[in-house]
């Protein structure tokens, strides 16, 4: 299985969209600063993930989520997450 995921920085206005075969491992790598692209924005929360049966399908969805409308959708999700956490219901 393959997954498209999005993580949001808790410190900055930054959302990263990626593709992996193991979401938890990849999320941990981002939060530990192992990835040059994302290490400057740690810590992160996982705000989105979607499962696909093939890498080709996952890659097509990843490209969609990286476009303007996909980022707009992710910003709404992040906004809802922030509202949820500010009410004391989340980890932030």
C-alpha positions in Angstrom: 0.0 0.0 0.0 1.0 3.6 -0.6 0.0 6.7 1.2 -0.2 10.4 0.4 0.1 12.4 3.5 0.3 16.0 4.7 2.0 17.4 7.7 1.7 20.9 9.1 4.3 22.7 11.1 3.3 23.8 14.6 5.8 26.7 14.5 5.4 28.2 11.0 2.8 28.5 8.3 4.1 25.4 6.4 2.4 22.4 5.0 4.3 19.5 3.4 2.7 16.9 1.1 4.5 13.6 0.5 4.1 10.0 -0.6 5.3 6.9 1.4 4.7 3.2 2.0 4.8 3.8 5.8 3.1 6.9 7.2 4.2 6.6 10.8 7.9 6.0 9.9 7.9 8.9 7.5 6.2 11.2 10.0 8.8 10.3 12.6 11.6 11.1 10.2 10.2 14.5 9.5 9.7 15.3 13.2 13.3 14.2 14.1 14.7 16.5 11.4 16.1 13.8 9.1 14.7 15.4 6.0 16.5 18.5 4.6 13.3 19.9 3.1 11.3 19.9 6.3 13.9 20.0 9.1 13.7 23.8 9.6 9.9 23.7 10.4 9.7 21.0 13.1 7.6 19.9 15.0 4.8 18.7 12.9 1.3 17.3 13.2 -0.2 14.8 10.6 -3.2 16.5 9.2 -4.1 14.2 6.2 -3.4 10.8 4.9 -5.0 8.7 2.1 -4.3 5.1 1.1 -3.8 3.8 -2.5 -3.2 0.3 -3.9 -0.5 1.4 -6.3 2.3 4.0 -6.3 1.1 5.4 -9.6 -2.3 6.3 -8.1 -0.7 7.7 -5.0 1.7 9.8 -7.1 -1.2 11.3 -9.1 -3.0 12.2 -5.9 0.1 13.7 -4.4 0.5 16.0 -7.5 -3.2 17.1 -7.1 -2.7 17.9 -3.4 0.4 20.0 -4.2 -1.6 22.2 -6.5 -3.3 25.4 -5.3 -6.7 23.8 -4.7 -5.1 20.9 -2.8 -3.1 23.3 -0.6 -6.3 25.3 0.0 -8.1 22.2 1.2 -5.2 21.3 3.5 -5.2 24.8 4.9 -8.9 24.4 5.8 -8.0 21.1 7.5 -5.2 22.7 9.4 -7.4 25.5 10.5 -10.0 23.1 11.8 -7.2 21.2 13.6 -6.0 24.5 15.2 -9.5 25.3 16.4 -9.9 21.8 17.8 -6.6 22.0 19.6 -7.2 25.5 21.1 -10.3 24.1 22.8 -8.1 21.7 24.7 -9.0 18.6 22.6 -5.8 18.1 20.8 -2.0 17.9 21.3 -1.2 21.5 20.6 
